[in-house]
């Protein structure tokens, strides 16, 4: 189904020859598309690869008290640490001196060492701590955000990696299909133990591509078994203010249709139909 065909069907459901308010129709169509996807989701697989990145040096903790400066040598292509308190950490390199001031209960800091060596100088008027100061022999990527912070888990914001991410459907597996022990997810972020190295296979619920009015003949991103539901729910949304009886009628038809689809195609992820629209 295309947006042109959807427009014609919605107009026919309203016993009209055309829909005058096209912006409202487009808004309702995309809202309906997302609602159908939430109740009867489709899935996609993404594969990641995690490398174990071992630091060349590791200083677990440095406690600063306001008595005298502390000097810490650095060697490698990059370094990172965690910071807690208020004070100044000055990065001294061969051709530059860069101070960084902090006042926070917790933050993470990372930088490249352009000369492959340098020094941190700690100073300030109040106590603070550096935690897990690590240096890496090689750069781990092109951006500073690629420099690892020492953690028991590596995190992956899946929404930043794939554009159609809607939610997780289950824990990730390795290349042999075995669930990655210790992995978990929260919101849109996947956490994998840092000591795991290998492929990460993840199946996720996807959000459909948005409908655009400037591509009226493009196929709408919806499974063929669900296409017949889109005009019903779009019509229900479109006439909610102008004709509540008509809107209620098409919403009821839609709910019956989605129930039939779910009964004929049950899934282990969600076998119960819930009214997320809160209609009477």
GIKAQUI-V526065 format. One record per run of one state. SS is the DSSP state (H for helix, E for strand, - for the rest). FROM is the first residue (numbers start at 1). TO is the last residue. If there is no record, write none. Layout:
{{SS | FROM | TO} {SS | FROM | TO}}
This chain:
{{- | 1 | 1} {E | 2 | 2} {H | 3 | 13} {- | 14 | 21} {H | 22 | 39} {- | 40 | 41} {E | 42 | 50} {- | 51 | 56} {E | 57 | 64} {- | 65 | 69} {E | 70 | 75} {- | 76 | 77} {E | 78 | 92} {- | 93 | 96} {E | 97 | 112} {- | 113 | 116} {E | 117 | 123} {- | 124 | 127} {E | 128 | 136} {- | 137 | 143} {H | 144 | 146} {- | 147 | 152} {E | 153 | 157} {H | 158 | 161} {- | 162 | 164} {E | 165 | 168} {- | 169 | 172} {E | 173 | 173} {- | 174 | 178} {E | 179 | 179} {- | 180 | 183} {E | 184 | 186} {- | 187 | 188} {E | 189 | 193} {- | 194 | 197} {E | 198 | 206} {- | 207 | 212} {H | 213 | 215} {- | 216 | 218} {E | 219 | 219} {- | 220 | 226} {H | 227 | 238} {- | 239 | 243} {H | 244 | 264} {- | 265 | 280}}
